[in-house]
Amino acid sequence: MISSQAVAIGFGLIFLFGSATGCVLTDSQLAEVKKFSTASQGYADVASEPIRQYGQLLVTPRLYDTTILDFNNTEDLKVAKDAFDAVKSDRDKFAALAKKLKGHLGVLDKYSEALTALTSEDLSKEVTKSAEDLGKAIDKDIKAVNGIRKAQGQAELSLIGEAVSSAVSTIGGWYLKVRQTELTKAYVDKMEPNISLIFEVIENEYSPKVCGQQKDLSKRIWEGFKKRAQASKIPSYSDTRAAFDGITAVSDAYALCTSVVENTIAYKGAHTALQTKLKDKVDLKEAIKEVSDFGKGMKALKDDYKTITAIDKK
Amino acid sequence: MANTERLNTLQFVKDAIDAVSQKQDSIDDKQSGEYRALQRAYIILTTAEDQLVYEDMVDVVSKLESAANKLNDLVKQMNKDLDGLKTVAKVIDKAATALGTLAEIVSKAASAGIL
């Protein structure tokens, strides 16, 4: 008797909460949010790397420049020594600045993490587990009471733990889904203009001031190598190799830098597209193109980043 | 240094570096005092160039910092809301624990002949 009442109440509540499901995101929408969150993870690492790279790449030309001075000449020696000391501190300065930028842009990674958590199934799983524990606890109570009733010759009460557990789990699950949807939509909306602020700086300032300057280092490496070769008449293999490696590294770093800018534009496009596609409950028939393109671009960028940083560590 | 001023200075330094290099190319004796004097100037100019590039990048990072700070507040709020969602499971958990304790009390009371 009690059992069927509990079930009826449970299903009534499920129906009540079920009416709120009109605003719950569909699985296809959730999949796109997850795809976007996964793609955008690690953006801070790759976007800060070109600044660190500049500090690394300036070492070769700056050292070349000192090698054609006459170290027996006091004036030359002083300039060479100062330049030598400055190379290390300059390289470290750029590395520290890159670290600072990584810290600031880390907020985008935190946003991705929060978005992942917000659309995760883990919360519903936790509720289901707690609901099961609740059901077991209720049955334990009833069994304790039944022990007394039996001793007093009274009829035993039915165990309703499973029914309550199922109702609570379903209601809790729906409640979470509705709240998760509300929050996901609200934060994607709120983030949109703020993300645009960051990306405008990357497009308009970072692109010329970081990538543009990096490109110029090729010319300086060549100049340094040329002067050294002219001074020694015939360049050594190690000098030639160092120049070749330096110019190749500049070219790779420049490609990484421009790729950061391109992916930043794609990031912005993907976020805007996501915002649009989350407005209404829609079963997306196909993936959001901007999100897919952004995912592919970021994967390639992260691979390039791993290659470049692995070479640096050698 | 203001942005435009720094940009102009950087361009001036780059032009000066090119001019020094061209002058060095025109000198046949690469060991001469004149050539090395130009090289010393070249080194000082390229060091200055890197310093100006660094300042330019500092400027970019500062602008990104202020944009990121606005995002930070929103992400903090987002995490607070997430914690709020996690309390749903915790509330149910608490109820389960309370009922479990109640069962123990009832059993103990029954075995003690209180109920």
Interface residues (C-beta under 8 A of the other chain):
Chain A: I51 Y54 L58 P61 R62 D65 T66 I68 L69 D70 N73 E75 D76 V79 A80 A83 A86 D90 K93 F94 L97 K100 L101 H104 L105 V107 L108 K110 Y111 A114 A117 L118 L123 E126 V127 K129 S130 A131 D133 L134 K136 A137 I138 K140 D141 K143 A144 V145 G147 I148 A151 V168 G172 Y175 L176 R179 Q180 L183 Y187 K190 M191 N194 I195 L197 I198 V201 I202 E205 Y206 K209 V210 Q213 D216 R220 E223 K227 Q230 A231
Chain B: K14 S21 Q24 K30 Q31 R36 Q39 R40 Y42 I43 I44 T46 T47 D50 Q51 V53 Y54 D56 M57 V58 D59 V60 V61 K63 L64 E65 A67 A68 K70 L71 N72 L74 V75 M78 N79 D81 L82 L85 K86 V88 A89 K90 I92 D93 A95 A96 T97 A98 L99 G100 L102 A103 E104 V106 S107 A110 L115
